[in-house]
Amino acid sequence: MHRQYYSTAEWEKIVRFSATVETPFLVVLLDRVRQKFAGFRAAFPNAKIYYAVKANPSVEVLSVL
């Protein structure tokens, strides 16, 4: 199932990271957020796009968006 969302290299990196932290944890690939946002913006060039901060208030995600 993970292959729908992550490359093999990304998944291996996540698995290695998961061995070093307590669970549960959230993995956010900022390059993927950036890529998806750019695609969304391209699909709706005349729209004002807003982000619900309560969906994920992390500084890293907010700085990308």
MARBA-3410 file (N, C-alpha, C, O; in Angstrom, 1 decimal):
65
0.8,-1.2,0.0,0.0,0.0,0.0,0.9,1.3,0.0,0.5,2.2,-0.7 ~ 2.0,1.2,0.7,2.8,2.4,0.8,3.4,2.8,-0.6,3.7,4.0,-0.8 ~ 3.4,1.9,-1.5,4.0,2.2,-2.8,3.2,3.2,-3.6,3.6,3.7,-4.6 ~ 1.9,3.3,-3.2,1.0,4.3,-3.9,1.5,5.7,-3.5,1.3,6.7,-4.3 ~ 2.1,5.9,-2.4,2.4,7.2,-1.8,3.9,7.5,-1.8,4.3,8.7,-1.9
4.7,6.5,-1.6,6.2,6.8,-1.4,7.0,5.9,-2.3,6.6,4.8,-2.7 ~ 8.1,6.5,-2.8,9.1,5.7,-3.5,9.7,4.7,-2.6,9.6,4.8,-1.4 ~ 10.4,3.7,-3.1,11.1,2.8,-2.3,12.1,3.5,-1.4,12.2,3.1,-0.2 ~ 12.9,4.4,-1.9,13.9,5.1,-1.1,13.2,5.9,0.0,13.7,5.9,1.1 ~ 12.1,6.6,-0.3,11.4,7.4,0.7,10.9,6.4,1.8,11.0,6.7,3.0
10.3,5.3,1.4,9.7,4.4,2.4,10.9,3.8,3.3,10.7,3.7,4.5 ~ 12.0,3.5,2.7,13.1,2.9,3.5,13.6,4.0,4.5,13.9,3.7,5.7 ~ 13.6,5.3,4.1,14.0,6.3,5.0,13.0,6.5,6.2,13.4,6.7,7.3 ~ 11.7,6.4,5.9,10.7,6.4,6.9,10.8,5.3,7.9,10.7,5.5,9.1 ~ 11.1,4.1,7.4,11.2,2.9,8.2,12.4,3.1,9.2,12.4,2.8,10.4
13.6,3.6,8.6,14.7,3.8,9.5,14.5,4.8,10.5,14.8,4.6,11.7 ~ 13.8,5.9,10.1,13.4,6.9,11.1,12.5,6.4,12.2,12.7,6.8,13.4 ~ 11.6,5.6,11.8,10.6,5.1,12.8,11.2,4.2,13.9,10.6,4.1,15.0 ~ 12.4,3.7,13.6,13.1,2.9,14.6,13.7,3.8,15.7,14.2,3.3,16.8 ~ 13.7,5.1,15.5,14.4,6.0,16.4,13.5,6.9,17.2,14.0,7.7,18.1
12.2,6.8,17.0,11.3,7.7,17.7,10.1,6.9,18.3,9.8,5.8,17.9 ~ 9.4,7.6,19.2,8.2,7.0,19.8,7.1,7.1,18.8,7.0,8.0,18.0 ~ 6.2,6.1,18.9,5.0,6.2,18.1,3.8,6.7,19.0,3.9,6.5,20.2 ~ 2.8,7.2,18.4,2.6,7.5,17.0,3.4,8.8,16.6,3.7,9.6,17.4 ~ 3.7,8.9,15.3,4.3,10.1,14.8,3.8,10.3,13.4,3.2,9.4,12.7
3.9,11.5,12.9,3.4,11.9,11.6,4.6,12.2,10.7,5.5,12.9,11.0 ~ 4.6,11.6,9.5,5.6,11.9,8.5,5.0,12.8,7.4,4.0,12.5,6.8 ~ 5.7,14.0,7.2,5.2,14.9,6.2,6.4,15.2,5.3,7.5,15.7,5.8 ~ 6.3,14.9,4.1,7.4,15.1,3.1,7.1,16.5,2.5,6.2,16.7,1.7 ~ 7.9,17.4,2.9,7.7,18.8,2.5,7.8,19.0,1.0,7.1,19.9,0.5
8.7,18.3,0.4,8.8,18.4,-1.1,7.5,18.0,-1.7,7.1,18.5,-2.8 ~ 6.8,17.0,-1.1,5.6,16.5,-1.7,4.5,17.5,-1.4,3.6,17.8,-2.3 ~ 4.5,18.2,-0.3,3.5,19.2,0.0,3.7,20.4,-1.0,2.7,20.9,-1.6 ~ 4.9,20.7,-1.3,5.2,21.8,-2.2,4.8,21.4,-3.6,4.2,22.2,-4.3 ~ 5.0,20.2,-4.0,4.7,19.7,-5.3,3.1,19.6,-5.5,2.6,20.1,-6.5
2.4,19.1,-4.5,1.0,19.0,-4.6,0.3,20.4,-4.6,-0.6,20.7,-5.4 ~ 0.9,21.3,-3.8,0.4,22.7,-3.8,0.6,23.4,-5.2,-0.3,24.1,-5.7 ~ 1.7,23.2,-5.8,2.0,23.8,-7.1,1.0,23.2,-8.1,0.6,24.0,-9.0 ~ 0.8,21.9,-8.1,-0.2,21.3,-9.0,-1.6,21.9,-8.8,-2.3,22.1,-9.8 ~ -2.0,22.0,-7.5,-3.3,22.6,-7.2,-3.4,24.0,-7.7,-4.4,24.4,-8.3
-2.4,24.8,-7.5,-2.4,26.2,-8.0,-2.4,26.3,-9.5,-3.1,27.1,-10.0 ~ -1.7,25.4,-10.2,-1.7,25.4,-11.6,-3.1,25.0,-12.2,-3.5,25.5,-13.2 ~ -3.8,24.1,-11.5,-5.1,23.6,-11.9,-6.2,24.7,-11.7,-7.2,24.7,-12.4 ~ -6.0,25.6,-10.7,-6.9,26.7,-10.4,-6.2,28.0,-10.4,-6.1,28.6,-9.3 ~ -5.7,28.5,-11.6,-4.9,29.7,-11.6,-5.6,31.0,-11.1,-4.9,31.9,-10.7
-6.9,31.1,-11.2,-7.5,32.3,-10.8,-8.1,32.2,-9.4,-8.8,33.2,-9.0 ~ -7.9,31.1,-8.7,-8.5,31.0,-7.4,-7.6,31.5,-6.3,-6.4,31.4,-6.4 ~ -8.2,32.0,-5.2,-7.4,32.3,-4.0,-7.4,31.0,-3.2,-8.5,30.5,-2.9 ~ -6.3,30.5,-2.9,-6.2,29.3,-2.2,-5.9,29.5,-0.7,-4.9,30.3,-0.4 ~ -6.7,29.0,0.2,-6.5,29.1,1.6,-6.2,27.8,2.2,-6.6,26.7,1.7
-5.5,27.8,3.3,-5.1,26.5,4.0,-5.7,26.6,5.5,-5.5,27.6,6.2 ~ -6.3,25.6,5.9,-6.9,25.5,7.2,-5.7,25.1,8.2,-5.3,24.0,8.2 ~ -5.3,26.1,8.9,-4.1,25.9,9.8,-4.4,24.8,10.8,-3.4,24.1,11.1 ~ -5.6,24.6,11.2,-5.9,23.6,12.2,-5.7,22.2,11.6,-5.6,21.2,12.4 ~ -5.6,22.1,10.3,-5.4,20.8,9.7,-4.0,20.3,10.0,-3.8,19.1,10.2
-3.0,21.2,10.0,-1.7,20.8,10.4,-0.9,22.2,10.7,-0.5,22.8,9.7 ~ -0.8,22.6,11.9,-0.2,23.9,12.2,1.3,23.9,12.3,1.9,24.8,12.8 ~ 2.0,22.9,11.8,3.4,22.8,12.0,4.0,24.0,11.2,3.6,24.3,10.1 ~ 5.0,24.6,11.8,5.7,25.7,11.1,6.3,25.3,9.8,6.3,26.1,8.8 ~ 6.8,24.1,9.7,7.5,23.7,8.5,6.4,23.6,7.3,6.7,24.1,6.2
5.3,23.1,7.6,4.2,23.0,6.5,3.7,24.4,6.2,3.6,24.8,5.0 ~ 3.5,25.2,7.2,3.0,26.6,6.9,4.0,27.4,6.1,3.6,28.2,5.3 ~ 5.3,27.2,6.4,6.3,28.0,5.6,6.3,27.5,4.2,6.6,28.4,3.3 ~ 6.0,26.3,3.9,6.0,25.8,2.5,4.8,26.4,1.8,4.9,26.8,0.6 ~ 3.7,26.5,2.5,2.4,26.9,1.9,2.4,28.4,1.9,1.4,29.0,1.4
END
